[in-house]
Amino acid sequence: MTIDWLPDRGIRRTVLALGAVGLSVIATGVALDLLWLLGIGVWGVIGAMAVELVYRP
């Protein structure tokens, strides 16, 4: 059994939080038909993917 390294858990939580917030903002932007809100959500999801790609080998 392996034990998760503490920084790995922190990065995982950060990626999941950024992704969840990004998707929520995207859904709100679509529902309210606000492109600027949709754009912010997309950048949140892109940020989550970037953190995941840069941190994980």
N, C-alpha and C positions, 0 to 999 in steps of 0.2 A: 504494500500500500504506500502510495506516495503522498507526501504532505505538500500542499500548495505553498509556494513561496509567497510571502506577504505582499510584495509589490505586484506580483502577477494578479492577485485578487483585486488590488486597487485599480489596476489598469482595466481589468475585466469589468469592474463596476463602472468605471468612467465611460468605457465604450458602450456598455448597455444603457447607461443613463443618457448619453448623448444621442444614441440611436432612438431611444424611446421618446425623448423630448422632441427630436427632429420629426419623427413620424406623427406625433401628436400635433405639432405645429403645421405639418403638411396637411393633415386631415382637417384641421380648423381652417386653414387657408382655402382648401377646396370647398368646404361647406359654406364659407362666407364669401367666396369668389374674390379673394384678395391675393393678387399675385405677389405682393411684397412679403406677405406672411408665408406663402408657399415657398418663395425663394429662401427665406431665413431657415425654414425647415429643411430644405434640400441641402443648404450649407451645413446644417447640424449633422445630417446623415453623412455627408462627405467628410466632415471633421472626424466622426466616429470611425469611418473606414480608414482615414489617414492615420489616426492614432494606432489602430489595429495593425495596419501594414508596416508602420515604422517600428513599432515596439516588438512585434513578433518576427522572428527570423524566418 
